[in-house]
């Protein structure tokens, strides 16, 4: 069975566009973003006060009602991000720049430093808002990956995501 990419959730006038690496196998199977049970994305958004309750992956399209969009730098599902090739990242970064230019979100939150590094080609990246955005006028915000593989404490990750309130 071939793995399927999952749909983006995009619309004009987004407050925040969340950008992940690529869909997990579980997301491919279900068709929902951040569907792997070990992924903490939905818990982090709720605990950071960005959603009124902890939402479920199958409610991912409802984020649009809150002004939040979802996409990935690479559409191809994999078990791990290390399976993504340099070419896929380059092509994905160009597609992502077009999406961002088209939809003009107030802020783009990169869910993982590695996602932003692949997009921006910058090696040194700090958490939070980036000083020199790739697309002038678009806020670029880097937050930790929500993957269960990330070794940061959840409360530390949540604190960084709280910085997104500035764009609401």
C-alpha positions in Angstrom: 0.0 0.0 0.0 1.4 3.4 -1.0 1.5 6.0 1.6 -0.6 9.1 0.9 0.3 12.7 1.6 -2.3 14.6 3.7 -4.1 17.8 2.8 -2.9 21.2 3.8 -5.2 23.3 5.8 -4.7 26.8 4.4 -6.8 29.9 3.9 -6.2 33.7 3.4 -5.7 35.8 6.5 -4.3 33.1 8.8 -2.9 34.3 12.1 -0.4 31.4 12.3 0.7 28.8 9.8 2.3 25.8 11.4 4.9 24.0 9.3 6.1 20.5 10.1 8.8 18.3 8.6 6.4 15.8 6.8 3.5 13.5 7.6 4.2 10.5 9.8 3.1 7.0 8.8 0.1 7.3 11.2 -0.8 10.7 9.7 -0.7 9.1 6.2 -2.9 6.3 7.4 -5.5 8.6 9.0 -5.3 11.6 6.8 -4.8 13.9 9.8 -1.8 16.1 10.9 0.1 15.2 14.0 -1.8 11.9 14.4 0.9 9.8 15.9 -0.1 9.1 19.5 3.4 10.0 20.7 3.3 13.4 19.0 2.5 16.2 21.5 1.3 18.9 19.1 -2.3 19.0 20.2 -1.3 19.0 23.9 1.3 21.8 23.4 -1.2 24.0 21.6 -3.7 23.6 24.4 -1.3 24.0 27.2 0.2 27.1 25.5 -3.3 28.6 25.5 -3.6 28.7 21.7 -6.6 26.4 21.5 -9.6 26.4 23.9 -9.3 22.7 24.6 -7.0 19.8 23.6 -8.1 19.0 20.1 -7.9 15.7 18.4 -6.0 15.0 15.2 -9.3 14.3 13.4 -10.3 17.9 14.2 -7.3 19.4 12.5 -9.3 21.3 9.9 -11.1 23.1 12.7 -7.8 25.0 13.4 -8.8 27.2 10.4 -11.6 28.6 12.5 -9.1 29.8 15.0 -6.9 31.3 12.3 -4.3 28.5 12.2 -3.2 26.7 9.2 -1.2 23.4 8.8 1.3 22.3 6.2 4.6 20.5 5.9 7.9 21.3 4.1 7.8 17.9 2.5 4.5 16.1 1.6 5.9 12.5 1.4 5.1 10.5 4.6 8.1 8.7 6.2 8.7 6.9 9.5 11.5 9.4 10.4 12.5 12.8 9.0 16.0 11.4 8.3 14.5 9.6 5.3 13.9 12.9 3.5 16.4 13.7 0.8 18.2 17.1 0.2 16.3 17.4 -3.1 13.0 16.9 -1.4 13.8 19.6 1.1 14.9 22.0 -1.6 11.8 21.4 -3.7 9.6 21.6 -0.5 11.2 24.8 0.6 10.4 26.5 -2.8 6.8 25.2 -2.6 6.5 26.5 0.9 7.8 29.9 0.0 5.0 30.1 -2.7 2.4 29.0 -0.1 3.5 31.6 2.4 3.6 34.4 -0.3 0.2 33.4 -1.5 -1.6 33.1 1.9 0.4 35.8 3.8 -0.1 34.5 7.3 0.8 36.9 10.1 3.3 34.4 11.4 4.8 31.1 10.3 5.6 28.8 13.1 8.2 26.2 12.1 7.6 23.1 14.3 11.2 22.1 14.7 14.6 23.9 14.2 15.4 21.4 11.5 12.4 22.4 9.5 13.4 26.1 9.6 17.0 25.3 8.8 15.9 23.4 5.7 13.6 26.3 4.7 16.0 29.2 5.4 19.4 27.5 4.7 20.6 29.1 8.0 22.7 27.0 10.4 22.4 29.1 13.5 18.8 29.3 14.6 17.3 30.4 18.0 13.9 29.7 19.4 11.2 32.3 18.8 10.9 35.1 16.2 13.8 35.2 13.7 15.5 38.5 13.1 15.9 38.2 9.3 12.9 36.5 7.6 13.3 34.7 4.3 10.2 36.5 3.0 10.3 40.2 4.1 7.2 41.2 6.1 6.4 37.6 7.2 7.2 36.8 10.8 9.1 33.5 11.1 8.9 31.8 14.5 10.9 28.7 15.4 9.5 26.3 18.0 10.6 22.9 19.1 9.3 19.8 17.3 6.3 18.3 19.0 7.6 14.8 18.3 7.8 12.5 21.3 11.4 11.9 20.3 12.3 15.5 21.4 14.1 15.4 24.8 13.0 18.8 26.0 10.5 18.9 28.9 6.9 19.6 27.7 6.6 22.6 30.0 9.7 24.2 28.3 8.3 23.5 24.9 4.9 25.0 25.9 6.7 28.2 27.2 8.2 28.7 23.7 4.9 28.2 22.0 3.3 30.8 24.4 5.4 33.3 22.4 2.9 32.9 19.6 0.2 34.8 21.5 1.9 38.0 20.2 0.4 37.2 16.7 -3.2 36.4 17.7 
